[in-house]
Amino acid sequence: MTDVLHARAFEDNYIWLIRGKSPDRVAIVDPGDAEPVLAALEKQRLTPAAILCTHHHGDHVGGVEDILKHYKVPVYGPARERIPAVTRKLQDGDHLDLPDLGLGFDVLDVPGHTAGHIAYYGAGMLFCGDTLFSAGCGRLFEGTAEQMLTSLSRFAALPEATRVYCGHEYTEANLRFALTVEPDNADASNYRERARALRRQNLPTLPSTIGLERRVNPFLRSGQAGVRRSAEKQAGRALVSELEVFAAVRRWKDGFRG
């Protein structure tokens, strides 16, 4: 059974440590800071087999070079972004085998948050960086609303049981917005209570699942009538396509202070 551990970095980043068939070997996903990773490896007597990067932002790759001073491992990352430490560049359709872990991942191009963002999907798990958050999605720093909607639609098409490992602990704040968009969404209300209980214990709300995100995440629900009505009310005009609804909800979230 695949086990996914985490190290916390900065205010709300998660660095994921994927453990497969070998209990002492892990793949490190998006190490923005080396210190918590090195501490976790030492404490749990783990050795890295690889580093996986989803995009070039410093809070996801800033620790890579310091980790490489201690462990000489391959570094995988997006072909369309510049991350100097990457030793194998990946793009849509590539398959990544990690034999030390007995795991393999399909690579998905998911631009929107950044222009070359990728995600890793395999063994019932999705490591999606900052493209998808639980009950939210990443800001459009480099991509377009159309690109992000396409990327999120790819995620939404994955099996419902897929476990979703995002880059940040944003769930409670995202649910406040989600329930502003869909105040009668019972699944989102129930999830908010579960998330609050976990955070009171300083526990992660993640992983989520694709099935849960389909039910609660407004950015996966642009085709729902209630989301459209709320987006049109906020925009002050009719929205004629799912893309227009998505873009309006994304702009709304950018300025949301609820």
N, C-alpha and C positions, 0 to 999 in steps of 0.2 A: 504493500500500500504506500503510495506516495505521500510524503509528509511535507508540509510547507511551514517553515518557521519564519520569524520576522525579526528584524532589528529596526529600531526607531531612530530617525535622524531629524535634526532641525525641529521645527515646531510640530509637523504633522506628516512627515514622509514615512513610508514603509519601504524597507529594503527586504526583499523576499529571498529566502534561502530554501531552495528546493532539494529535498532529500529523496532519492529513489531507492534502488535495490541495495545499495551499500549504505549502511547506517551512518558511516563517518564521512561521506562525500556529499558535497552540495554544489549546486549552481547558484550564483548570486545574481539577483535581478535588480538592476538600477541602483548601484551603490553610489549615492550622492556624497557620502561621507565615509571614509575608511575606518574611523575610530570605532563606531558601534559594531561594524562588521567584524573587525579584528577581535574585538572583545567577545562577541558571540561565538566566533570560531574557537577561541581559546577556552572559553567557559564550557562549551559543549563538545570539545575535542573533535572538531570538524575540520576537514580539509577541502578547499574549493577545487572543483573540477573545471569550472568555466565561469565567465562573467557574461551576462546577457544585458544588453542596453536597448531601450525602446526608442529613445530620442536624445537629442544633444544638450538639453538644459542641464545647467550645472548641478542642480539639486538631484539629478539622476546619474550623472557620470563623474562628479567632482572627486570621488574617492577612488576611481579606478586605478590611477597611476600609483597611488600609495599602496594599494593592495598588491599591485604587481611587484613592488619592492620586496614583498614577503613571500609571494606565491607566483610562480611562473605558469600562468594558465592562459588558454585562448580567450580572446575577447570578441564577442559577436555583437554586431550593431547594424544600424540602417545604412544601406548603400548610398542613399541620397542625402546624407547628412555628414558633416565633418566632425568625427570624434577621433582624435589622433591615436588613441591606444587600441582602436579596433584592429584585430588581425584577420577577421573574416567579415566581409560586408554582405548583408542579406537583403533580399527584396522579395516582393510578393511571389508566392509559388515555391520558394525555396523550402527545403526540409532540413532541419537541424537535428542530427543524432548526437546524443550524449551517452556513449556506451558505458562510462563509469557509473552512470545513474540508471541505466536501462530505460532511458526515456528518449522520446523524439517529439519535436515540435514543428508544426507548420508555421510558416511566416506569412503574415498578412500585412500588406501596405494599408495603413489607416491614417492618411493625412487629415489635417484639420487644425489640431493644436499646434503642430509644427508641420513643415512641408514634407518631411521624409519619415515621419513617425511610423514605426512598425509595432506589431504585437506578435506574441508567441502563443500558439494554441496546440494543446496536446494532452493526452492522458486525462481528459475531462477538465482541464484547467485552461484559463485564459489570463495571460499576463499582459495587461493592456496599457500600462504606463499612465499617461494623463489624457488619453482619448476618452475613455469611459470612466466615470466615477459612480459609486453607488448613489442612485437617485440624481445623478448629474452628468455633466460632460466637461471636457476641458475648454478653456477659452480659445478663441480663434486668433492665436498670435501670428501665425504665418499662412494658414489655409483659409478656405472659404466655407460658408455655410453649406454649400452644395457638397463639398468634399467631406465635411464632417458628417452630414446626414448619410452619405453613402457609406462612410466608415462604420457608423453606428448601426446602420442597417445590416451590414455584414455580421456584426456581433449578434444582433437580434435574431439572425437566422441560425445561430448555433443551437445545439440541444439545450433544453431548459435546465438540465441538471449541471451544466457547465459552471464550475466554480470560478468566480471573477475576482482576480487579485489586482486592485488598482494601486496607484502610486501614492495616494494621500488619504488621510482620515478626514473626509469632508461630509460624512453621511448625515449627521444631525442638521448641519446648515443647509445641505441640499434638500432634505426632507421638509424644512420650513418653506422653502420655495416651492417644492412639488405640491405641498398642500395649499399653497396660495393659488397655484394654477388649477388644481383639482381638489377643492376643499371637501368633496364628498367621497374621495377615494379611500375606502375602508382599509385596503391593503397598505396604503401609505401611512395611515393613522396607526395601524397595528405595528408596522415596522418602526415607526418613530418611537413607540413605547419600548420596543425591544432594544433599539439603538441607544436610547437614553439609559436603560438599565445596564447595558454593557459598558458605556462610557463612565457611568458612576463607579464602576469597578476598575476603571482604567484598562479595559479590555478592548481589542479591535472590534469594529463592526464587520470587518471583512474576514473571510471572503463572502461576497454576495453570490447570487446565481443569476444566470441569464433569465430564468423564469421569473424570479422576483423582480428583476429590473424591467422586464416587459410590463409588469403590473403597476410599478410605482414610479418609474423614471419618465418625466415629461418629455425628455429628449428622445426617447424610444416610442413616444405615443403621439407623434404629430398628426397621425391619421385619426385619432380619437375625437369625437364630436365635442366633448367637454374641453379638451385642450384647445381645439380650434376656437370655441366660443370665448374662452378666457383670453387667448392671444389676440383675437379681433377686438375685444373690449379694450385691452391694453394698447393696441396699435391704433385704435380709433378708425378702423376701416375694415372692409371685407378682405379676407385672405383666400386666394383662389387655388392654392396648391399646398401640398404637404411641405414643400420646401419653404414657401412663404411663412407658413405656421412655425416651422422649426426656426427660421431666422428671427422671427419676431420674439419667440420664447428665449432664444439665446441673447438677444439684445436686452430683453426684460431682465434676465438673470444678471447680466453685466452690471446693471444699475440697482439691483435689488439690495435693500438694506433691512429686510424684515427679520 
